[in-house]
Amino acid sequence: MKILVTVKEVAEVEDEFEISGGDIAEQYLEYDLNEWDDYAVEEAVQISEAEDDVEVVTATIGPERAEETIRMALAKGADRAVRVWDDDIESAGKLDVETKAELLAGVVEEEDPDLVLTGVQAGDESNGATGVTLAEKIGFEWAAVVNQLDLDIEGGVANVHRELEGGVEELTEVESPAVLTIQSGINEPRYASLRGIRQAQSKPLDVKSLDDVGLSADDLESSLAQTDMYEPESEGDATVWSGDAEETAGQLAEFLRDKGVVEG
């Protein structure tokens, strides 16, 4: 059995930063594995540990810098990784969900996995759409927002719990091959051990171009473009009081009386 896990490198921004050239200046950014993808990786690795002959492959779209992040997934137990990138992708600018799914679909076609796991969403853009868009493109059954998974490999069925709106949970069966988007809380992602980090350096990490995944520069045309970035101006003032609970409570009460919110 082969499990493909799509992963993404996301940027974390320092509290104080500057905008340069329509984007946040690079020195104010730190990169890490997307939180939800971490849960997807852990779920795949747990399956490989519990079952025989399971290969876990991670796939990402990103520049060479992203390899450090991908190596962390390998250090946690994934067997090998695929990174899709070339000059055409770099010059294309911001990729929309449709284009990302098209690129990942090329990897799926080449790898032919039995199961594809993705994070529910990414911490930077929070679209929550890449997994289900990928499923549509490759014709797999899918289930979104999965917070519990019971996989029947011989039967080719995934029994999943899905977290719906209003606290409702749904139990359903999905036949493989399938795409499942994994919600946080399904497991407890492990820390990469020093031994795992060392082993990750020797695990295969293949770089694929557009041509390798059966696409061309024309397939990167997107209706999405970033035109500007700026810090929003504050439209209100904040009042901060100091002192113990009794003092601040009195100051708050006086403030509310002055504003006419409560009577004196």
C-alpha positions as CSV (number, residue, x, y, z in Angstrom):
1,M,0.0,0.0,0.0
2,K,1.2,3.5,-0.8
3,I,0.0,6.7,1.1
4,L,0.7,10.0,-0.5
5,V,0.7,13.0,1.9
6,T,0.6,16.5,0.5
7,V,2.5,19.0,2.6
8,K,3.2,22.7,2.5
9,E,5.8,25.0,3.9
10,V,4.1,28.0,5.6
11,A,5.7,31.3,6.7
12,E,5.3,32.6,10.3
13,V,5.6,36.4,10.6
14,E,7.4,38.2,13.4
15,D,5.3,40.6,15.5
16,E,7.2,43.6,14.0
17,F,7.8,43.5,10.3
18,E,8.3,45.6,7.1
19,I,6.6,45.3,3.7
20,S,8.9,45.4,0.7
21,G,8.0,45.0,-2.9
22,G,4.3,44.2,-2.2
23,D,5.2,41.4,0.3
24,I,6.6,40.9,3.8
25,A,10.4,41.3,3.7
26,E,12.1,37.9,3.9
27,Q,14.1,38.7,7.1
28,Y,10.9,38.8,9.1
29,L,9.7,35.3,8.0
30,E,10.4,31.9,9.5
31,Y,9.2,28.7,7.7
32,D,7.7,25.6,9.1
33,L,5.6,22.6,8.2
34,N,1.9,23.5,8.0
35,E,0.2,22.5,11.2
36,W,-2.6,20.5,9.7
37,D,-0.2,18.7,7.3
38,D,1.8,17.6,10.4
39,Y,-1.3,15.7,11.6
40,A,-1.7,14.1,8.1
41,V,1.9,13.0,8.2
42,E,1.5,11.5,11.6
43,E,-1.6,9.6,10.6
44,A,0.2,8.1,7.6
45,V,3.2,7.1,9.6
46,Q,1.0,5.5,12.3
47,I,-0.7,3.4,9.6
48,S,2.7,2.3,8.2
49,E,3.8,1.3,11.7
50,A,0.7,-0.7,12.3
51,E,0.5,-2.4,8.9
52,D,3.0,-4.3,6.7
53,D,4.3,-3.1,3.4
54,V,3.0,0.5,3.6
55,E,5.1,3.3,1.9
56,V,4.6,6.9,2.9
57,V,5.5,9.5,0.3
58,T,5.2,13.3,0.9
59,A,4.6,15.7,-2.0
60,T,5.0,19.5,-1.9
61,I,5.1,22.4,-4.3
62,G,7.9,24.8,-3.4
63,P,11.4,26.1,-4.0
64,E,14.7,24.6,-2.8
65,R,14.3,26.3,0.6
66,A,11.3,24.1,1.3
67,E,13.5,21.0,1.4
68,E,14.4,21.7,5.0
69,T,10.7,21.5,5.9
70,I,10.1,18.4,3.8
71,R,13.1,16.7,5.6
72,M,11.2,17.2,8.9
73,A,8.4,15.0,7.5
74,L,11.0,12.4,6.5
75,A,12.5,12.6,10.0
76,K,9.1,11.8,11.5
77,G,8.8,8.6,9.5
78,A,7.9,9.3,5.9
79,D,9.9,7.1,3.5
80,R,10.6,9.5,0.6
81,A,9.5,12.9,-0.7
82,V,8.7,14.6,-4.0
83,R,9.1,18.4,-4.6
84,V,7.6,20.0,-7.6
85,W,9.3,23.2,-8.8
86,D,11.0,24.8,-11.8
87,D,11.7,28.2,-13.3
88,D,8.2,28.4,-14.9
89,I,6.5,27.8,-11.5
90,E,8.7,30.4,-9.8
91,S,8.0,33.0,-12.4
92,A,4.2,32.3,-12.4
93,G,3.8,34.1,-9.1
94,K,0.8,33.3,-6.8
95,L,-0.8,30.0,-7.6
96,D,-4.5,29.5,-7.1
97,V,-6.1,26.4,-5.6
98,E,-7.0,25.0,-9.0
99,T,-3.4,25.2,-10.3
100,K,-1.9,23.7,-7.1
101,A,-4.4,20.8,-7.4
102,E,-3.3,20.3,-11.0
103,L,0.3,20.1,-10.1
104,L,-0.4,17.6,-7.3
105,A,-2.6,15.6,-9.6
106,G,0.4,15.1,-11.8
107,V,2.3,13.6,-8.8
108,V,-0.7,11.4,-8.0
109,E,-0.8,10.1,-11.5
110,E,2.9,9.2,-11.4
111,E,2.9,7.7,-7.8
112,D,-0.5,5.9,-8.1
113,P,-1.2,5.9,-4.3
114,D,-4.0,4.0,-2.6
115,L,-4.7,6.8,-0.2
116,V,-4.0,10.6,-0.3
117,L,-3.9,12.5,2.9
118,T,-3.9,16.3,3.1
119,G,-4.3,18.8,5.9
120,V,-7.7,20.4,6.2
121,Q,-6.2,23.8,5.4
122,A,-3.0,25.8,5.3
123,G,-2.1,28.2,8.1
124,D,-1.2,31.0,5.6
125,E,-4.1,31.2,3.1
126,S,-6.7,29.0,5.0
127,N,-8.6,28.2,1.8
128,G,-9.4,24.6,2.9
129,A,-10.0,23.6,-0.7
130,T,-6.9,22.0,-2.1
131,G,-7.6,18.5,-0.9
132,V,-11.2,18.3,-2.3
133,T,-10.2,20.0,-5.5
134,L,-7.4,17.4,-6.0
135,A,-9.9,14.6,-5.4
136,E,-12.2,16.0,-8.1
137,K,-9.3,16.2,-10.6
138,I,-8.1,12.7,-10.1
139,G,-11.5,11.1,-9.7
140,F,-11.0,9.7,-6.2
141,E,-13.7,9.5,-3.5
142,W,-13.1,11.9,-0.7
143,A,-14.0,12.9,2.8
144,A,-13.1,16.3,4.4
145,V,-12.4,17.3,8.0
146,V,-11.6,13.8,9.2
147,N,-10.9,13.6,12.9
148,Q,-10.8,9.8,13.2
149,L,-9.7,7.1,10.7
150,D,-10.1,3.4,10.8
151,L,-8.5,1.9,7.7
152,D,-9.5,-1.5,6.4
153,I,-6.7,-2.2,3.9
154,E,-7.9,-5.6,2.8
155,G,-11.4,-4.4,2.3
156,G,-10.3,-1.2,0.5
157,V,-12.5,0.9,2.8
158,A,-11.7,3.9,5.1
159,N,-14.2,4.3,8.0
160,V,-14.0,8.0,8.9
161,H,-15.4,10.4,11.4
162,R,-16.0,13.8,10.0
163,E,-16.4,17.0,12.0
164,L,-19.3,19.0,10.7
165,E,-20.7,22.4,11.7
166,G,-22.4,22.8,15.0
167,G,-20.4,20.1,16.7
168,V,-22.1,17.4,14.6
169,E,-20.0,14.3,13.7
170,E,-20.6,12.0,10.8
171,L,-19.4,8.4,10.4
172,T,-19.1,7.3,6.8
173,E,-17.3,4.8,4.6
174,V,-15.0,5.9,1.8
175,E,-13.7,3.4,-0.7
176,S,-10.1,3.6,-1.8
177,P,-8.4,5.1,-3.6
178,A,-9.5,8.1,-1.7
179,V,-8.5,11.6,-0.6
180,L,-9.0,12.5,3.1
181,T,-8.4,16.0,4.5
182,I,-7.1,15.6,8.1
183,Q,-8.3,17.8,10.9
184,S,-6.1,18.7,13.9
185,G,-6.7,16.6,17.0
186,I,-6.9,13.3,15.1
187,N,-3.6,12.3,16.7
188,E,-0.6,13.8,18.5
189,P,2.2,14.6,16.0
190,R,5.6,13.3,17.2
191,Y,8.7,15.3,17.5
192,A,11.5,14.4,15.1
193,S,14.2,12.5,17.0
194,L,17.9,13.2,16.4
195,R,18.2,9.7,14.9
196,G,15.2,10.4,12.6
197,I,16.7,13.8,11.5
198,R,20.0,12.1,10.6
199,Q,18.2,9.3,8.7
200,A,16.1,11.9,6.8
201,Q,19.2,13.3,5.2
202,S,19.7,10.1,3.3
203,K,16.1,9.4,2.3
204,P,15.2,10.1,-1.3
205,L,13.9,13.5,-2.2
206,D,13.1,13.9,-5.9
207,V,12.6,17.2,-7.6
208,K,10.0,17.2,-10.4
209,S,9.6,19.8,-13.1
210,L,6.3,20.8,-14.9
211,D,7.3,18.4,-17.7
212,D,7.8,15.6,-15.2
213,V,4.2,15.9,-14.0
214,G,2.8,16.2,-17.5
215,L,2.1,19.9,-17.5
216,S,3.4,23.0,-19.2
217,A,3.7,26.7,-18.5
218,D,0.3,27.3,-20.1
219,D,-1.2,25.2,-17.3
220,L,0.0,27.8,-14.7
221,E,-2.3,30.6,-15.9
222,S,-4.3,31.8,-12.9
223,S,-7.0,34.3,-12.3
224,L,-5.5,35.0,-8.9
225,A,-3.0,37.9,-8.5
226,Q,-1.6,39.7,-5.5
227,T,-1.7,43.4,-6.3
228,D,-0.8,45.0,-3.0
229,M,0.0,44.4,0.7
230,Y,-0.3,46.9,3.5
231,E,-0.9,47.1,7.2
232,P,-4.5,48.1,8.0
233,E,-5.0,51.3,9.9
234,S,-6.5,51.1,13.3
235,E,-10.0,52.6,13.4
236,G,-10.3,52.7,17.2
237,D,-8.4,53.2,20.4
238,A,-7.6,50.8,23.1
239,T,-7.6,51.8,26.8
240,V,-5.4,49.8,29.1
241,W,-5.7,49.9,32.9
242,S,-3.1,48.8,35.4
243,G,-3.4,47.7,39.0
244,D,-5.0,44.8,40.8
245,A,-8.4,43.4,40.1
246,E,-10.3,45.8,42.4
247,E,-8.5,48.9,40.9
248,T,-9.0,47.9,37.3
249,A,-12.7,46.9,37.9
250,G,-13.3,50.4,39.4
251,Q,-11.6,52.1,36.4
252,L,-13.7,50.0,34.0
253,A,-16.9,50.9,35.8
254,E,-16.0,54.6,35.7
255,F,-15.2,54.4,32.0
256,L,-18.5,52.7,31.2
257,R,-20.4,55.3,33.1
258,D,-18.6,58.1,31.2
259,K,-19.6,56.4,27.9
260,G,-23.3,56.1,29.1
261,V,-23.2,52.3,28.9
262,V,-24.2,51.9,32.6
263,E,-25.9,54.3,34.9
264,G,-24.0,55.9,37.8
